[in-house]
Amino acid sequence: MASYYGDEFHGKKTASGEIYNKWTLSCAHKTLPFGTRVKVVNLKNGKSVIVRVNDRGPFVKGRIIDLSFAAAKEINMIKNGVVRVKVLVVR
């Protein structure tokens, strides 16, 4: 399951030290190294996006990745908020 960052995180520091920008294609993952690029596929509609890991999380049981607002918009998950996804490392 994937979720996305709320607006309240825009402009705040991420775990990597970068400032979160909701308009970039980035994500949070619990274990993948910072800078890793992953392809996230929305299993409901088949849309995908490539994002870069720059933060840690999500810290909600059952979720594996938090996407930036821009990335969530790319795979059409804004309305649902949380969707089933497949995550593939593309490096």
C-alpha positions in Angstrom: 0.0 0.0 0.0 1.2 3.5 -0.8 0.2 6.9 0.6 1.3 10.4 -0.1 2.6 13.3 1.9 0.2 16.0 3.0 0.7 19.6 2.3 2.0 20.2 5.9 5.3 18.5 5.0 6.1 20.9 2.0 9.2 22.8 2.8 10.3 20.7 5.8 13.5 18.7 6.0 13.5 15.0 5.1 15.6 12.3 6.7 18.2 12.7 4.0 18.6 16.4 4.8 16.8 17.6 1.6 13.9 19.9 1.9 10.7 18.2 0.8 9.1 19.7 -2.3 5.7 18.4 -3.1 6.3 19.2 -6.8 9.3 16.8 -7.2 9.1 13.1 -7.9 10.4 11.8 -4.6 9.4 9.3 -1.9 9.9 7.9 1.5 10.9 4.2 2.1 11.9 2.5 5.3 15.0 0.7 4.1 16.1 1.6 0.5 19.2 3.8 0.4 18.7 7.5 -0.3 19.0 8.2 -4.0 17.6 4.9 -5.0 15.2 5.2 -7.9 12.0 3.1 -7.9 9.2 2.6 -10.3 5.8 2.6 -8.5 2.8 1.1 -10.3 -0.7 1.8 -9.2 -2.3 -1.7 -9.4 -5.8 -0.2 -9.8 -5.1 1.6 -13.0 -1.7 0.5 -14.2 -0.2 4.0 -14.2 3.4 4.3 -13.1 6.0 6.9 -12.0 9.7 6.8 -11.2 10.6 8.4 -7.9 13.8 8.9 -5.9 14.1 7.9 -2.2 15.0 10.9 -0.1 13.1 10.2 3.2 12.2 7.5 5.7 8.7 6.1 6.2 5.9 5.4 6.0 5.3 4.6 9.7 1.8 3.3 9.3 1.3 -0.5 9.4 0.8 -2.0 6.0 2.2 0.8 4.0 5.5 0.4 2.1 6.0 3.8 0.4 5.0 7.5 0.8 5.0 9.4 -2.4 5.3 13.1 -3.0 2.2 14.9 -4.1 3.5 15.2 -7.7 4.2 11.5 -7.9 0.8 10.6 -6.4 -0.8 12.8 -9.0 1.1 11.1 -11.8 -0.4 7.7 -10.9 -3.9 9.1 -10.2 -4.1 8.3 -6.5 -5.0 11.7 -5.0 -8.7 11.0 -4.7 -8.2 7.6 -3.0 -5.3 8.7 -0.7 -4.0 5.1 -0.3 -3.7 2.5 -3.1 -2.2 -0.9 -3.7 1.1 -0.6 -5.6 4.0 -2.6 -6.9 7.5 -1.1 -6.2 10.4 -2.0 -8.5 14.0 -0.8 -8.0 15.3 0.7 -11.2 18.4 2.3 -9.8 
